[in-house]
Amino acid sequence: MGATLRALRAFVLLAGFHLLGLVLLVLLGALDWAAYRWAPAGWALKTYVISFLLAVPVVRGMALLRTPRDEGTAGLPVTEAEEPRLWAAVRELAEQVGTRAPDEIRLTSDMNAAVTEDARFLGLLGGTRRLYLGLPLVAGLSEAQLRAVLAHELGHYGNSDTRLSGITERSRVQVARTIAQFEEKSDLKIAKERARQERKSAKRIAKGKAPKEVDTTGVGFTYRTMARIYTAYGRFSMRATQSTSRRQEIAADLAAARIAGRDATASALRVLPALGNAHEFYLSSYATLGVEFGMLPPRGEVFGGVRHLLDARAGELTGMRDELPAEPASPYDSHPPTAERVAAIEALPDDGRTAAEDHPAFALFSSPETVLCRVEDATLAPEALQMRRLDWPDLVHESMTAMYVRDTEPLRSAVAELPRSARGADPAGAPAPDGGAGAPAPADRVGALHAQVETFLDAVDAGAVWELVDRLPKSEQAAAATGRAAREFARSSLRRELARLVTTVLTADGRARWQISWSAAARLRLPEGCAERLPAALDAAIAERPDTEPLRKLLATA
């Protein structure tokens, strides 16, 4: 389908949204007229009110006059003077595609690349073009693969895809906003009705009567019906436009293969899903590991540290690249399944160009470390920029230690709540080892942790361990168990919690240390001999006939 026909279809779909609104308004008006002519005055008044309430979201949805535009605020804009090699590569690729180069290049923190255009007059006139390039994506590609990705994005310009995206997006936004308004009104009406029935039930209970079950069936029906009408139109519109979007992606892939080479394009398509998974894992397991405790990696490593993970797990990534994800096809997908795209490219004749991966994509940048730092400054929230920056080994150790302090809070609270008679020698005045405002100094925190372990062991010696267990949170399965099964659940839970508390003590006072690993989970390095003795000492402390002496000696000599 050519650009002219696509523009016509986008306009028809947008006009269809407004036509649907007009039809609904006419039907509401007809309903009001019928009520005026034949319904009693009371029913007519109710009809007028309902029609007005239903008409407001319809009119508000139709009143979205401005096409949503790219605001140009995301990412870090880089000039040709700052990144001459990157700009030269983009201009060269744009010339080969046969299109105008972007006016701006913005570096982002996303595992993605994209292009936009501020087209005017329903896409008849072009506007400012922007290329968005995610640095985490650059970190995982070779130079040949990055050129293929850039050629693909520039291919969208050459096919006039970006000119028509504005009017298509406007139609989607109008439908989504109208649906949201009807659903919001329906939810509000249900909440009001629920509150009303709950108040009536409370009055019945106060009078000694049995409360009635809250029933909101049918409440908000008219709002939900209107939402369903617009949802059906939205689905129809999505199916009509997304099929074209998928064809546009295939066309952009073919343009990339023609310019950057078949093998480089296929290689880039194969590696993208693996890079996406790796980046998501990196963010959750490494980059944001210490955010909860006010800590971040060194400057430039929040988005650039994924390079360490990719290097350490190169073998895993190769396996993921060879086994493409089996994505279920949907008529609402904007992109074809990756396997289908790769198959289309690899079916092309061999063009003699190999996907050379000897040069990393960052070779196109003047100073990768500088742009990584600048993108952090441009995209991180102000509160994140104020966090402490630690080298990776210290970040992992301090974050894991803080997590264990947090996770042992239930056990430490249970210990503190034991009666004095069950605690042996009471460590009076021991401060709570929690962070935050007013938290004790590190030495006091370590002292408090040691005191709480001693209190726990004193409770075991005093025979109060099962009273302690009753104060700990239980899973549904553990709470439902009885007899010997309940005892075993409790013993397993207690051993796990005690192991965490001992680990917390050893890491907090510096005798044990968490070590970073880019190829596996963080590892705990215990004092010499401790790893061999600790399991037996823990088992002895929670045995049927507990013996806390091995654990006390281990803590004293570790």
Disulfide bonds with the S-S distance in Angstrom:
none
